[in-house]
Amino acid sequence: MTIPILVSCRDPGAALQIKPIIERLKQNDTFQVHCVMAQPGHTLLGIEGTPFSPSVVTKYIFKNYHVDMKHIETAAMIKHARELIESIQPQVILTGNSALGYGVDEALIYASTRWFPLIQTVVLNDGWSRLNSLGMARPNVVLCIDDYAKKILSEQLDNVSIQTIGSPKHDIDYGDIQLLRSTFKKIHGMSEEQHAVGFFAQTHDIPGYIDNYKILTSTLAQHFPNDLFILKIHPKHTDHAEELMNVAISSGLKPHVYTSPDENPFLFSGLDVVVVCTSLIALDHAYFTSASPIPLGNVIHLLCGNDIQRHLVALSGKKTPILSDMGIGTAIFNENELVKTLGQDVCSKYYDATKCLEAHGATDRAVRAIVKLITTVKTPSLAVCPEKVRPISSCRNTKK
């Protein structure tokens, strides 16, 4: 008898983090893995060629809702989630922790908590942020990347098991990084002394984000006009590509545009400076650099203005990025600091700082946590108790 596991994600970071866990679970005939993916998570996993077998994994396309609890579409979203659970009858639900708004991840946790309280629920939190949820619904277990992420979650959650596993998506072999770097420079026709600066876009919903992008492009055009400028579009917001390109062009830059997440390692290998606002791309770059035999580049966390700084505090509870506090990257809060940092060579210092990161074994630890949950909790094939359904306000409470 196989054990059904329902896995969901909608954000790119969550999709890439959950992918190796799905693949590892599928290697065990004990589990039947069902995936319900919203965009862009679904497309990312499909593009990357995840070997989903129709007889083993069922795919659903789940509309991406960004609504509040009172919105009429929220009820439809939760109804859909409940129907999926009733249809699949999982013993465990594993979801990502999406950044903004509500979608399939939050709906499944809400529905399982309210109508299927015996189903075990696990959320994989792929960064340093609070749990995103509908109402007061909380999972049984949250898996996180390190002790600081655990501290942030512990301040928010009560009666939830929070376990540190590392970062599964970085538990990989990057191949010949030096060859990638030389290929990057050759393709772009770069001279030995020329630098490459890349901006990794996020959602336009982030307050102050566009203002910071404009500060970067104007600074590069004015002070570093010979640098190669790479614009990496967020896979969730490809519709913003033209706007971002126009901002760069109007500043006097000639942006080289990339759109696929598969291109990130190639870009990381060749960029001398990676610029983000609050994106976890900074973490991806740090892990990539730690695996390199040579120093590559630096990361700038661009946080000019009150809006983006308030957003960072809301996201992580801190006024500075976690990575920059670890010496991995430089937090920039004004234009003068940006000009100074862009003109410095701190690649070796950044390279040394990344050596504290460890991803090896993260996927195995995640799978062990799920297996332990299955083996320690006796769950019926469909853990629904309609006559004992609790109001959502009493379910797995959060701390005040």
WOVENVEN-V654854 format. One record per run of one state. SS is the DSSP state (alpha for helix, beta for strand, coil for the rest). FROM is the first residue (numbers start at 1). LEN is the number of residues. If there is no record, write none. Layout:
[[SS/FROM/LEN] [SS/FROM/LEN]]
This chain:
[[coil/1/2] [beta/3/7] [coil/10/2] [alpha/12/15] [coil/27/4] [beta/31/8] [coil/39/2] [alpha/41/7] [coil/48/11] [beta/59/4] [coil/63/9] [alpha/72/17] [coil/89/3] [beta/92/5] [coil/97/7] [alpha/104/12] [coil/116/4] [beta/120/5] [coil/125/16] [beta/141/4] [coil/145/2] [alpha/147/10] [beta/157/1] [coil/158/3] [beta/161/4] [coil/165/3] [alpha/168/3] [coil/171/6] [alpha/177/11] [coil/188/8] [beta/196/5] [coil/201/8] [alpha/209/15] [coil/224/4] [beta/228/5] [coil/233/5] [alpha/238/14] [coil/252/4] [beta/256/3] [coil/259/2] [alpha/261/10] [coil/271/2] [beta/273/4] [coil/277/4] [alpha/281/10] [coil/291/7] [beta/298/5] [coil/303/3] [alpha/306/11] [coil/317/5] [alpha/322/4] [coil/326/4] [beta/330/3] [coil/333/2] [alpha/335/8] [coil/343/4] [alpha/347/8] [coil/355/7] [alpha/362/15] [coil/377/9] [alpha/386/3] [coil/389/3] [alpha/392/3] [coil/395/3] [beta/398/1] [coil/399/2]]
